[in-house]
Amino acid sequence: MQAPLRKGKKEETLGRAEGVTRTGRSLLFGLLLLGITALSSLVYTWQRQVVESMLESNLRLEKQLEATEKKIETLEFEVAALGALSRIEVRAAGQLNMVPLCWDDVVIIERMEGKAK
């Protein structure tokens, strides 16, 4: 059942009960509040997505950093192992057919001071 329409002043909405008025200003205020609420929800959602994407990016970069640090550690160990004197001596003797230096076979020639021709 609908309330009967009545005639009222121009700023009143027709069809309201006696004493209840609704102006265009209050309607605009309600729409403004609704718009602000919707906009703030959109801004919050957007900020949340930005933060989540940054967290994912940071996590991915941290994993890359850990992998790189492990690789560096492995390579440093490899360099230390390859640079060990005992390994170099074994490789020189085995692959390059080198023998240890015998100082009894070394002849030292001193350079003479003078003019070179």
C-alpha positions in Angstrom: 0.0 0.0 0.0 1.3 3.3 -1.0 1.1 6.6 0.8 -1.2 9.1 -1.0 0.6 11.9 -2.8 0.2 15.4 -1.5 1.0 18.8 -2.7 3.9 20.5 -1.0 6.4 23.3 -1.3 8.8 23.2 -4.2 11.8 22.2 -2.0 9.9 19.2 -0.5 9.6 15.8 -2.1 6.1 14.9 -2.8 4.8 11.6 -1.4 6.5 11.8 2.0 4.7 11.7 5.3 3.9 14.9 7.0 7.0 16.7 8.4 9.5 14.6 6.4 11.3 16.6 3.8 14.0 15.7 1.4 15.8 18.4 -0.5 18.0 18.2 -3.5 20.9 19.2 -1.3 20.6 16.1 1.0 20.4 13.9 -2.1 23.6 15.4 -3.4 25.2 14.9 0.0 24.2 11.3 0.0 25.6 10.8 -3.5 28.8 12.5 -2.5 29.2 10.2 0.6 28.6 7.2 -1.6 31.1 8.4 -4.2 33.7 9.1 -1.5 33.2 5.6 0.0 33.5 4.0 -3.4 36.6 6.0 -4.3 38.3 5.3 -0.9 37.6 1.6 -1.5 39.2 1.7 -4.9 42.3 3.6 -3.6 42.6 1.1 -0.7 42.4 -1.9 -3.1 44.9 -0.3 -5.5 47.4 0.4 -2.7 47.0 -3.1 -1.4 47.8 -4.5 -4.8 50.9 -2.3 -5.1 52.1 -3.5 -1.7 51.5 -7.1 -2.6 53.3 -6.8 -5.9 56.3 -5.1 -4.1 56.4 -7.9 -1.5 56.4 -10.5 -4.3 59.2 -8.6 -6.1 61.2 -8.4 -2.9 60.8 -12.1 -2.2 61.9 -13.0 -5.7 65.0 -10.7 -5.4 65.9 -12.1 -2.0 65.8 -15.6 -3.5 68.0 -14.5 -6.4 70.4 -12.9 -3.8 70.6 -16.1 -1.8 71.3 -18.2 -5.0 74.0 -15.7 -6.1 75.6 -15.8 -2.6 75.7 -19.6 -2.7 77.2 -19.5 -6.2 79.9 -17.1 -5.0 80.7 -19.3 -2.1 81.0 -22.3 -4.4 83.2 -20.4 -6.8 85.4 -19.1 -4.0 85.9 -22.7 -2.7 86.7 -23.8 -6.3 89.3 -21.1 -6.7 90.9 -22.0 -3.4 91.0 -25.6 -4.4 92.4 -24.9 -7.9 95.0 -22.6 -6.4 96.4 -25.0 -3.9 100.2 -25.7 -4.5 99.9 -29.4 -4.1 97.3 -29.5 -6.9 99.4 -27.4 -9.2 102.5 -29.6 -8.6 100.5 -32.7 -9.4 99.1 -31.2 -12.6 102.4 -29.8 -13.7 104.1 -33.2 -13.2 101.2 -35.3 -14.7 99.9 -33.3 -17.6 102.8 -31.0 -18.5 105.6 -33.5 -17.8 107.4 -31.0 -15.6 109.9 -32.1 -12.9 110.8 -30.3 -9.7 113.7 -27.9 -10.0 117.1 -29.3 -8.9 119.2 -26.3 -7.7 122.4 -28.3 -8.4 121.7 -28.1 -12.1 121.1 -24.3 -12.1 123.9 -22.1 -13.4 123.7 -18.4 -12.6 125.3 -16.0 -15.0 126.0 -12.6 -13.7 125.5 -9.7 -16.1 128.5 -7.7 -17.0 128.4 -4.0 -16.7 129.2 -2.2 -19.8 128.0 -1.3 -23.3 125.6 -3.5 -25.1 126.3 -4.0 -28.8 
